[in-house]
Amino acid sequence: MNSILLVGTVSNVEKKFKSDFHNVYRAISCFDSIDIFLVESDSNDATVEILENLKLKMKNFDYVSLGNVKEKYSDRVERIRFCRNRYVDYIKNKITEKEWDYIAVADLDGMNKTIDISQIRDLLTNTNPWDGVFANQKHGYYDLFALRHPEWMPNNCFSDLTESRKKISSTKLLKYQIFKRFKRVLDYDSTRRSSIYKKMRVIPKESNWIKVDSAFGGFAIYKSYWLHKYDYSTSAMEQFTNSEHVDFNLKCSKDGANLFIVPKLMNSSWNEYNINRYFIIRQVRQFLGNHLRLREIILKSRIIFFRK
């Protein structure tokens, strides 16, 4: 009998949770036994209410709400790392009561729109000796922060970006130097493209499995052994914070785990990350983001003025 535990972290997912949760649940319904455990934190919408209702309806569903974790961990990665280690603790504490064959890790915020049961069935019948598998995205693999591959992404993509930007002049430009200002915008965009967006490879689903040292992509399945042995704690203090997935996966791969991106395991097509591969999209989103930040500054200034 094949059994699986679905785990994940959720925060402010009211609008996208139900659709993603049902997509993932249907996809893993080929397993004989399914349990779910989610870790919630820092939500100020109806996320907790949704989770509580599911717990009342589903005997195999459980969750824990950690409250305001931001007070302890202001850094987003460290906050998620803390929450992921909570479901690792749950797995380890349950080992004498129930030992699952597989652990599925899923983002439930809109990233699993196209995941399908046939993809999961293929994993269970595939002859590749795998310990962990990760999803692919139709229009470009987006999760470069969690990726480690000797040629494709050997380093932290954001450390590469920082190093590239150091080569751009930081000389202060005058208001009338329009051409130089435009060129600097292009130079900065070029570093983003070379360090990040150019590396969001489109991997055809017919491609061979890609062996990696780390990945995620919004959905993963591990043989349960690896979450009994390791957690998401950081292995070393470095200049640039690694993804919590990198810290976990590298422990496993260094211990002999076979980890793969499975091209056929498509969990989304376009998403809010890989759509940035296009220059015009990047510039429009940056403009709108700057516009929204300007509005926030103006509104805050007005509030402070009227309070005085």
QUINOR-V696236 format. One record per residue. N is the residue number from 0. RES is the residue in one small letter. PSI is psi in whole degrees, -180 to 180 (none if undefined). NEAR is the number of other C-alpha atoms within 10 Angstrom. D_LAST is the distance of its C-alpha to the last C-alpha in whole Angstrom. Layout:
n = <N N>
res = <RES RES>
psi = <PSI PSI>
near = <NEAR NEAR>
d_last = <D_LAST D_LAST>
//
This chain:
n = <0 1 2 3 4 5 6 7 8 9 10 11 12 13 14 15 16 17 18 19 20 21 22 23 24 25 26 27 28 29 30 31 32 33 34 35 36 37 38 39 40 41 42 43 44 45 46 47 48 49 50 51 52 53 54 55 56 57 58 59 60 61 62 63 64 65 66 67 68 69 70 71 72 73 74 75 76 77 78 79 80 81 82 83 84 85 86 87 88 89 90 91 92 93 94 95 96 97 98 99 100 101 102 103 104 105 106 107 108 109 110 111 112 113 114 115 116 117 118 119 120 121 122 123 124 125 126 127 128 129 130 131 132 133 134 135 136 137 138 139 140 141 142 143 144 145 146 147 148 149 150 151 152 153 154 155 156 157 158 159 160 161 162 163 164 165 166 167 168 169 170 171 172 173 174 175 176 177 178 179 180 181 182 183 184 185 186 187 188 189 190 191 192 193 194 195 196 197 198 199 200 201 202 203 204 205 206 207 208 209 210 211 212 213 214 215 216 217 218 219 220 221 222 223 224 225 226 227 228 229 230 231 232 233 234 235 236 237 238 239 240 241 242 243 244 245 246 247 248 249 250 251 252 253 254 255 256 257 258 259 260 261 262 263 264 265 266 267 268 269 270 271 272 273 274 275 276 277 278 279 280 281 282 283 284 285 286 287 288 289 290 291 292 293 294 295 296 297 298 299 300 301 302 303 304 305 306 307>
res = <m n s i l l v g t v s n v e k k f k s d f h n v y r a i s c f d s i d i f l v e s d s n d a t v e i l e n l k l k m k n f d y v s l g n v k e k y s d r v e r i r f c r n r y v d y i k n k i t e k e w d y i a v a d l d g m n k t i d i s q i r d l l t n t n p w d g v f a n q k h g y y d l f a l r h p e w m p n n c f s d l t e s r k k i s s t k l l k y q i f k r f k r v l d y d s t r r s s i y k k m r v i p k e s n w i k v d s a f g g f a i y k s y w l h k y d y s t s a m e q f t n s e h v d f n l k c s k d g a n l f i v p k l m n s s w n e y n i n r y f i i r q v r q f l g n h l r l r e i i l k s r i i f f r k>
psi = <128 125 150 146 126 125 163 168 143 145 122 53 21 -43 -29 -10 -51 -46 -48 -43 -46 -35 -48 -42 -42 -38 -36 9 -6 -11 148 -33 130 133 156 136 119 152 118 147 152 26 139 22 -151 19 -48 -39 -41 -45 -41 -40 -39 -39 -35 -31 -31 120 -25 12 133 159 165 139 121 0 -145 89 -21 -29 -32 -37 99 -29 129 -43 -44 -32 -46 -37 -45 -44 -39 -38 -22 -39 -24 -42 -41 -45 -46 -37 -24 -2 -34 -23 -43 119 112 150 -37 153 122 134 123 140 137 44 29 4 -6 55 -28 9 144 150 -33 -33 -39 -39 -39 -37 -42 -22 -5 143 -6 134 92 150 -24 139 150 152 162 161 136 -41 28 125 117 -28 65 -27 -34 -2 136 122 136 -39 -44 -51 79 -21 177 122 -30 -27 -38 -42 -44 -43 -38 -39 -20 -22 -11 135 137 13 134 130 144 159 -37 -5 65 -46 -45 -36 -42 -41 -38 -38 -44 -39 -44 -40 -35 -38 -38 -40 -46 -35 -27 -69 -33 -23 2 76 138 114 107 142 -17 -6 161 157 144 115 130 164 -25 150 178 -80 22 -14 134 153 130 150 135 -26 -40 -29 -9 -31 -37 163 -167 10 145 142 -18 152 115 168 -40 129 131 157 144 -29 -38 -46 -39 -50 -37 -36 -43 -49 -36 -20 9 3 139 109 137 143 128 106 -35 -16 75 117 -11 169 -98 144 178 -11 -55 -14 -20 -2 -21 129 -49 -38 -44 -45 -40 -44 -36 -41 -47 -39 -43 -38 -43 -40 -39 -42 -41 -42 -43 -44 -44 -38 -41 -42 -46 -41 -48 -30 -34 none>
near = <6 12 18 24 23 21 24 22 23 24 20 17 21 19 13 15 22 17 15 22 18 14 20 23 18 13 18 24 15 17 18 10 15 19 17 19 18 22 21 24 21 18 18 13 13 13 21 23 11 14 23 15 10 16 16 11 10 11 10 14 18 17 19 17 20 13 13 13 19 14 10 10 14 10 12 11 15 21 18 24 22 17 23 23 18 19 22 18 13 12 22 17 12 12 11 8 9 11 16 19 16 22 24 21 20 24 21 27 21 21 22 27 20 17 25 19 17 13 17 19 15 12 16 12 8 10 8 11 10 16 19 27 26 26 26 30 30 22 18 23 26 28 18 25 22 21 25 22 15 10 8 13 20 13 16 19 22 17 15 17 18 14 13 17 17 10 10 12 9 9 6 7 11 9 8 8 9 11 9 13 15 10 11 16 12 13 17 14 17 18 21 21 19 14 22 22 23 14 17 22 18 15 21 15 15 9 10 13 17 14 17 24 22 28 29 28 24 22 23 21 23 20 18 21 15 20 20 15 11 16 22 24 16 18 13 9 8 8 7 11 17 22 23 23 22 22 21 20 27 20 21 23 17 10 10 10 19 17 25 24 24 23 21 23 25 24 23 21 17 15 16 9 14 21 17 20 20 12 14 10 12 16 14 12 12 12 12 11 12 12 12 12 12 12 12 12 12 12 12 11 12 12 11 10 9 7 7 6>
d_last = <69 65 62 59 55 52 49 46 42 39 36 34 37 37 38 41 42 45 46 47 48 51 52 52 54 56 57 58 60 63 63 65 62 58 55 52 49 45 42 39 36 32 32 29 32 35 37 38 39 41 43 43 45 47 48 50 52 53 55 55 51 49 45 43 39 38 34 31 33 30 29 33 33 30 33 34 38 38 36 39 42 41 41 44 46 45 48 50 50 51 54 55 55 57 60 62 61 61 62 61 62 59 56 54 50 48 45 44 41 43 45 48 49 53 54 57 60 63 61 61 64 65 64 66 69 68 71 68 68 64 62 58 58 55 54 54 52 54 52 51 51 47 46 47 45 47 50 53 56 58 58 55 52 54 50 46 45 42 44 46 43 41 45 45 42 42 45 43 41 38 38 35 36 35 33 36 38 38 42 41 38 40 42 40 38 42 43 40 41 45 44 43 46 48 47 45 46 50 51 50 53 55 57 60 61 65 64 65 63 61 61 58 56 53 52 50 49 47 50 53 56 57 60 59 61 58 55 57 58 54 51 48 47 46 50 48 45 45 43 42 41 44 44 45 48 49 49 51 53 54 55 58 59 60 62 64 62 62 59 59 57 59 59 60 57 55 52 50 50 47 44 40 42 45 44 42 46 45 44 42 41 39 38 36 35 33 32 30 29 27 26 25 23 21 20 18 17 15 14 13 11 10 9 6 5 5 4 0>
//
